[in-house]
Every structure is written in structure tokens, then in C-alpha cells.
Amino acid sequence: MVMARGGARNPATDPERRCIATGEVQPKAGLIRFVVGPDDRIVPDLLGKLPGRGIWVAADRDALELAVRKRLFARAAKRAVTVPADLVDQVEAGLLRRVVEGLSLARKAGQAVAGYEKVRGWLDSGEARVLIQAVDGSARGKTKLRPPDEPDAYIGFLTARELGLAFGREHVIHGALAAGGLTERVVEDAAKLSGVRKKIGGETPGKG
């Protein structure tokens, strides 16, 4: 199951912007905002709070790489700009940090648990809103748990080590999130990250 771009927000109420790479207009929740810094350098604005006119690109690695390759940032800014060679990797790393931090905050707030038995308990009781499983976990073990039957209820492309960082452990295979604002943030950021992650053999690791 793949989470749709845009995370948990309602597309009907989310403001829309046009992607400079695809030309498509879509909700802001499925886009990455960039601004031109004081040194004319393109800067990712993952929080959406930096001053300046926003330049928007779909949360998709191909779209981001196209924007860099075709120098679309300069066209959108209507002036010469400096685009870091590792801009797309910066976006991926920044989104990963946001997902890990969001999961950590949810754990501390009692809105996230890790471990097979705890996750199964949340799923059985209906408390779980999202099931999270490590992409490098045992396929057989993961099939024993089913995500809630609702949209955007599964995250399956993070590694066990990345999940471990969020839950204060060396590694985590199974996790779950309860309903709430922190969960909406994690779902939205994870949806963006799933589109931006490096593709291996034409596939995004763990996406599917």
C-alpha cells in the first residue's frame, strides 16, 4: 500500500500551488517549497515559513531532478540563482529528519508505540491509525500484521535503523501511530519522503 501524496490533509481545503517542473497544480501538502536565500542560493523550506516568494516542486525525485537539470529555479525566480549540487539529497535528508523527529515526539506524547506485541494490541483495539514497518524487516513477520482499513494507514519504506532512531532503540521493525496532529504531520512528511527517496533499479526502496 502506497501513501498518496498530500498525507492526511483534505485536498479540498488545502491551498494549491503549481509545480515548476511538471506544471501541475496540486495541494501544497504534496509539494516542496523553496526560497531564494540572501546569497541568491536556492534553499529548501520544509517548514514553509522562510521569508520570500515560494518556488514549488512536487515531492517527487524525478520532478526535483528535472527542476535542477533544466535550471527551472532560475526561471521561476526570474533571476540568476545558485542551486547546490546536492539539493535533492538535502531535501531527502531534511524530510527524513522531520519524519524521525515527528515519530519521536509522537512516542513521547503516547501517540506511538514500537514492538510486535504492542503494535498488535493497538491494531486489535482499533487505537492504531497508521502501521509502520521497516523495509528491511522479515517479510513473513510483517505479513502477520495488517494496517487499518483507511487511507494513508501504512508506512513501509523506512529502515529498521531509521525507525530505531525515532523510538530510542538500535532498530525497530514494527511501529504504530494513534490518531492526532502529530500523526498527520508524520503521514504528510512520510508521503513526501517516499516520493523523494533515491530509486534503485527503478523502484523506491520499500515502496509498494
N, C-alpha and C positions, 0 to 999 in steps of 0.2 A: 504494500500500500504506500503510495507516494503522497506526501502532503502537498496540497495545492499552494501555489504562490499566493502570498497575502495573509497566511497564517489564520488567526482566529477572528479577524475583523470582518464586519459585514461590508462587502464590496459596494453595497448600495449607499452607504453613508460615508465611506472613506473618500477623501479628496483624490482626484486623479491628476496625473501628470503624464507628459509624453516622453518616451524613451528616445534618446538621441541616436541610438543605434538601430532600433527596429522601426521607429516611427509610430509604434503603437501607443495608444492612450490606455492607461490602466491605473488601478488604485495605488496610492503611494506605498502601501504596505508591501507591494511586490517589487519595489524599485529601490535602488541605492542612490542616495543624494550625494553630490559632490559640490564643492565650492572652490573658488579661486582664492588662494591664500594671499597674504600681503606681498609675498615674493613671486607672485604670478605662478605659483605651483598648485596643481590640482590636488585637493585634499578630500579623502572620503569623510563624509559626515554621517556616521552610522546612527547618531542620536538625533539627527535632524534639527540641531539647534545652533549650528555655526552661522555667523552673520554672512550676508552676501546672497546673491541670486543663486538659487539652486540649479544644478545641472543633473538630470535624472537619467539613470541607465537601469534597464531591467536586471533583476537579481539572477543573472544567467551568465555563466562564464564566457560563452560564445559572444554574447552581446557586449560584455565588458572588453573582451579582447578585440572585437571589431572596432569599438569606440577608440581604443588606443591605437590600433593599427592604421585606421583611416583618419586619424587626427581630428576626430569629431568633437573633442573637448574644446579645441581652439575655435572651431566653427560655432559651437554653442555659446562660447564666451565672447565671441566676436573680437578676439584679440589673441596675440601670441601668448601661449602658456607653456609651462614645463610639466610634462607628465612623467612621473617616476617610472622607471623600467619595471619595477616590481609592484605596480599599482594594484593589479588584480590579486596578487598574493597578499598585499596589505589588507584588502577588503576581506579576503577569506580568513586571515588571522584575526582581524578585528571582530568578525561575526562569530568565530569560534570562541573568542574571549567572552563575548556577550552571552552566548548560549551557556557556557560553563558558569559564568557569574550568576545568570538567571536561575540555573538549576541549584546552585549553591544557596542563593537567597531563598528559593522555594523550600529547600531542605531545612534551613534554619527556621523557617516560618511554619514548619509542619505540613507543608503542601507537597512534599516529595519524599519518597522512600526508595530504598535500594535493597536488593536481595530477593531471591526467588520466592521465599515464603511470604514476606511482607507484601511483595507486589501481587502475588496470587490472592492474598487476603483482600487487598484493595479492589482487585478486579472482581472477586466474588461478591463483595459487599456493594459494589457499584460506586465506591468512592473514587476510583481511578477515572480520570478524564483522558489521560494520554499514557500509553505504554511505550517505554523506551527500551531498546535492546541493542547491545553492542554488535557492530557489523562483523567483528571477528570472534563472536561467541559461537558456541556449538549450535549448528542448525537444528539438530534433534532436540536440544534443550529448549531452544526458543519456540519451537512449534507447540510446546505444551501450554503456552500462554497465548490468549487471543486478545487483541486490543478491543476497546469499547466500540460498539457499532454506531459510530458517529463520525463526521468529517474531521480530518486532521488529528486523528487519535493515535497515530503511530509515528515514532521517530526511530529509524533503524540504520543510520549511516555513520553514527559516531563510534569511535573505537572504545574498547574497554578501558584503556588508559585515560582517554578524554573524559569518560563518564566517571572514572575514579577521581579525577581532579575535582569534579563537581561535588562528589559525595564524601571527600576526605578519605579515600581509600586508594590502595595501589591500583586496583582495577574493579570495574563493575560491569556485569553482563545484563542485569535486569533492573529497570527503574520504572517508577510511575509518578505521575503528577495528578493532583486533585484539581478541581475547578478553581479558578481565581485569576486575578490580574497578573500575577507572576507567570502563571501557566500560559496565558495569552501572549505575554512577551516572549517566552521561550519558544512557543509554537511558531510565532511570526519570525523570530530570528533564525530558528532552525530551518524554516522553509526557504529563507533567503540563502542560508549557508549550503543547503542541499543543491541549490542551483549554481553556486559559485565554486564548489569544490572541484579540484582537479579531476579530470576524467582519465581513466585508464582503459585502453582498448575500446574507447567509445562509450564507456559506461562510467557513471559516477559511483564510487565505492559505496556499497550498501544501499543504493537507490533502486527501489523496485518493490 
